[in-house]
Amino acid sequence: LALPKYASRVNARAVNTTSYDFIIAGGGGAGLSIADRLTEDPNINVLVIEAGPFDKGDDSVEIPGAWNPLPYAWPNLTTEPLTALNNREEIVVCAKVVGGGSVINAMNLLRATVADYDAWATLTDDDSYSWDAVQPYFIKSENFTEPEAEYAAENNITWVDNLRGYEGPVRYTYANFGYPGQGNWYSAATSVGIKPVEDPATGKNAGIFWVPVALDPDDLTRCSARCNHYDRVSDSRPNYHVIDSTRVSKILFNGTQAVGVEYLVSADGEVSQAFASKEVLVSAGATHTPQLLQLSGIGPKALLDQFGIPVVVDLPGVGQNFQDHSSVNILYNFTDVVTPNSGSLITNETFNAEQLAAYQNLESSAYTIIRGLGSVFTTVSYRDVFGDDNTVLDEAKARDPAASLPEGTDPTVIAGYEAQRNILLEQMDNRDMAVAVMAFDTFAGVMVSQVKPFSRGSINIKSTNTFDEPAMDFRTATDPIDIPTYVAIIKKLRQIMAAPDMAAMGPIEAFPLLGVQSDEEIAAALRASLAPSSAHQCCSAAMLPLEHGGVVDSNRKVYGTTNLRVIDISAFPMALSGGPMDNIYGISEKVADDIKKDYYSY
Ligand SMILES: Cc1cc2nc3c(=O)[nH]c(=O)nc-3n(C[C@H](O)[C@H](O)[C@H](O)COP(=O)(O)OP(=O)(O)OC[C@H]3O[C@@H](n4cnc5c(N)ncnc54)[C@H](O)[C@@H]3O)c2cc1C
């Protein structure tokens, strides 16, 4: 089959006579970032196979103020019963579209912290993951456009010039509109001791700051991985192919060497195959990467045996170490809420029409803010919420790590968790690292998210059918430290709400804190209301030493195999103290470089 001249959307049935250098299973944020970098060499052919479609440029994707992730999310994803959250079963959102999460996410782009990356370096025993070592990759990925100076000064938007990248593919800036209520929140938060963060790109993210967003500064639309790592280059890359709306069902092996993939060309199970002369790169997200590995015979032997799947490599860590940022929306009735606010787009037709017209004229508009989220993040360290009180921390230190994992967990997975837990316990003393994020919507609520959970879950197949979603056992708040930490965070939120600048709006607690006072009552309210996910699923095919339950080494190579890597968020060893997206972009630059180094000397 002759390759077409331009990067192209390839017909699933036409492809199986062509051999590729690399096949990427899953065209999300990481998959497209790495496909883009690999195809910079015109002699390298890459095929990306993505389960979801190309988005149609819908308003819900492109216009932040019209945000709705559901049209391009996987249907039918639900948790297993959440045993620490009253046995609730909750729906989980996860992207199914070319560009993955970057097409439907809340657009916040934040580098994690010095503590996060230095922890990765320790856990992987590889200094190339230290904060200092990964910074050049962030700079390489980014294309930052500064807001206008006057607007920035009025709104307390600050950044450090030389920490931002200006020539990379990922375009980003700040929303060009701020609701006045954000000012009240900012003053209230700083009045109770929360410090302004000059720039989260400094690697210190505990405090208050405006959030950079993946907004194209020219036309004010979302800049997704599809835009910045596919559309940007598609006219000039005949070697970059994408099959959309097609699910990879299996990795094909010759012994333990990955040679290609099998994929489904129809809903009734008809399959086709494509072959990779160099490598298969798995990038199906934290839910489906372990599913694909397990279906292909890479996983815990007992699980594979249960379903009669021939074992290619017995890897106990596949699907374990699963993490996410749980969250809760704390709602209020305000007696004197400041207007306009984010609710005004719905309650005030004139305001809505004005803002839409301004957006269409590329002027300052509330439509540049993701619907339902503010532009200011307030993040708190463990010490911000607990002060010098060590009661909870001491209990956590005394706990046997194995007690926090399900009975029967493989000893290597326990060892990996213990290594993470020791680091987490140290991180609780780090005043520069967030353990929680709060975002005030200026209208009705504050989204609170715990970003350094001690609890660990799992992803395990339930059958050999690719279409059966795996068991997503989040095990949210099963570790005894997570709920008391949340309680302390809620008490900090109460302090902010009681400070004069927020008290002026007359906040009256509604769901889930209505009538709730004591710590025990707050804990019970949280167990009844916490969402297990912020759609930041990660770490389920972790980059850790084999003896620590690892699935890939620090070069992302799957243990016990050749020509197979995991290149997406599943390989993160431990959840980061903030949104993953910017980190996917930055770290994908490193992973692409590492892969290239294996094939070229440069
Ligand atoms: C609603 C929502 C809001 C979010 N908000 C933010 C935010 O504001 N800031 C932030 O930093 N992060 C946010 N995130 C998280 C962020 O988008 C993800 O962490 C990131 O996209 C992960 O990148 P990835 O490439 O590892 O996985 P993904 O981007 O999820 O890509 C995986 C891709 O693989 C595909 N796939 C799965 N199985 C198969 C298969 N068998 N065959 C072929 N393809 C397959 C999927 O369809 C998907 O497109 C949000 C995510 C969502 C869903």
PDBQT file of the ligand as one rigid body, heavy atoms in Angstrom, charges set to zero:
ROOT
HETATM    1  C1  LIG A 701     -13.518  15.757  31.885  1.00  0.00    +0.000 C 
HETATM    2  C2  LIG A 701     -12.055  15.865  32.139  1.00  0.00    +0.000 A 
HETATM    3  C3  LIG A 701     -11.529  17.008  32.738  1.00  0.00    +0.000 A 
HETATM    4  C4  LIG A 701     -10.148  17.105  32.972  1.00  0.00    +0.000 A 
HETATM    5  N1  LIG A 701      -9.623  18.299  33.375  1.00  0.00    +0.000 NA
HETATM    6  C5  LIG A 701      -8.280  18.452  33.442  1.00  0.00    +0.000 A 
HETATM    7  C6  LIG A 701      -7.699  19.736  33.678  1.00  0.00    +0.000 A 
HETATM    8  O1  LIG A 701      -8.370  20.755  33.719  1.00  0.00    +0.000 OA
HETATM    9  N2  LIG A 701      -6.348  19.805  33.821  1.00  0.00    +0.000 N 
HETATM   10  C7  LIG A 701      -5.556  18.693  33.724  1.00  0.00    +0.000 A 
HETATM   11  O2  LIG A 701      -4.351  18.821  33.901  1.00  0.00    +0.000 OA
HETATM   12  N3  LIG A 701      -6.072  17.482  33.425  1.00  0.00    +0.000 NA
HETATM   13  C8  LIG A 701      -7.410  17.345  33.249  1.00  0.00    +0.000 A 
HETATM   14  N4  LIG A 701      -7.945  16.136  32.899  1.00  0.00    +0.000 N 
HETATM   15  C9  LIG A 701      -7.044  14.973  32.791  1.00  0.00    +0.000 C 
HETATM   16  C10 LIG A 701      -6.220  14.901  31.502  1.00  0.00    +0.000 C 
HETATM   17  O3  LIG A 701      -6.973  15.263  30.376  1.00  0.00    +0.000 OA
HETATM   18  C11 LIG A 701      -5.699  13.468  31.361  1.00  0.00    +0.000 C 
HETATM   19  O4  LIG A 701      -4.970  13.154  32.512  1.00  0.00    +0.000 OA
HETATM   20  C12 LIG A 701      -4.817  13.273  30.138  1.00  0.00    +0.000 C 
HETATM   21  O5  LIG A 701      -5.577  13.474  28.979  1.00  0.00    +0.000 OA
HETATM   22  C13 LIG A 701      -4.227  11.877  30.130  1.00  0.00    +0.000 C 
HETATM   23  O6  LIG A 701      -3.510  11.700  28.923  1.00  0.00    +0.000 OA
HETATM   24  P1  LIG A 701      -3.267  10.242  28.325  1.00  0.00    +0.000 P 
HETATM   25  O7  LIG A 701      -2.735  10.415  26.967  1.00  0.00    +0.000 OA
HETATM   26  O8  LIG A 701      -2.506   9.449  29.297  1.00  0.00    +0.000 OA
HETATM   27  O9  LIG A 701      -4.731   9.581  28.265  1.00  0.00    +0.000 OA
HETATM   28  P2  LIG A 701      -5.983  10.083  27.428  1.00  0.00    +0.000 P 
HETATM   29  O10 LIG A 701      -5.811  11.493  27.033  1.00  0.00    +0.000 OA
HETATM   30  O11 LIG A 701      -7.172   9.701  28.233  1.00  0.00    +0.000 OA
HETATM   31  O12 LIG A 701      -5.921   9.208  26.108  1.00  0.00    +0.000 OA
HETATM   32  C14 LIG A 701      -6.156   7.828  26.049  1.00  0.00    +0.000 C 
HETATM   33  C15 LIG A 701      -6.837   7.545  24.714  1.00  0.00    +0.000 C 
HETATM   34  O13 LIG A 701      -6.792   6.145  24.458  1.00  0.00    +0.000 OA
HETATM   35  C16 LIG A 701      -7.993   5.772  23.831  1.00  0.00    +0.000 C 
HETATM   36  N5  LIG A 701      -8.190   4.330  24.027  1.00  0.00    +0.000 N 
HETATM   37  C17 LIG A 701      -8.549   3.685  25.152  1.00  0.00    +0.000 A 
HETATM   38  N6  LIG A 701      -8.595   2.359  24.937  1.00  0.00    +0.000 NA
HETATM   39  C18 LIG A 701      -8.241   2.166  23.652  1.00  0.00    +0.000 A 
HETATM   40  C19 LIG A 701      -8.085   1.009  22.841  1.00  0.00    +0.000 A 
HETATM   41  N7  LIG A 701      -8.290  -0.226  23.328  1.00  0.00    +0.000 N 
HETATM   42  N8  LIG A 701      -7.723   1.180  21.547  1.00  0.00    +0.000 NA
HETATM   43  C20 LIG A 701      -7.498   2.424  21.035  1.00  0.00    +0.000 A 
HETATM   44  N9  LIG A 701      -7.651   3.546  21.765  1.00  0.00    +0.000 NA
HETATM   45  C21 LIG A 701      -7.990   3.410  23.067  1.00  0.00    +0.000 A 
HETATM   46  C22 LIG A 701      -9.034   6.625  24.505  1.00  0.00    +0.000 C 
HETATM   47  O14 LIG A 701     -10.196   6.719  23.699  1.00  0.00    +0.000 OA
HETATM   48  C23 LIG A 701      -8.300   7.940  24.695  1.00  0.00    +0.000 C 
HETATM   49  O15 LIG A 701      -8.546   8.843  23.643  1.00  0.00    +0.000 OA
HETATM   50  C24 LIG A 701      -9.313  16.012  32.655  1.00  0.00    +0.000 A 
HETATM   51  C25 LIG A 701      -9.830  14.863  32.040  1.00  0.00    +0.000 A 
HETATM   52  C26 LIG A 701     -11.190  14.795  31.752  1.00  0.00    +0.000 A 
HETATM   53  C27 LIG A 701     -11.727  13.557  31.062  1.00  0.00    +0.000 C 
ENDROOT
TORSDOF 0
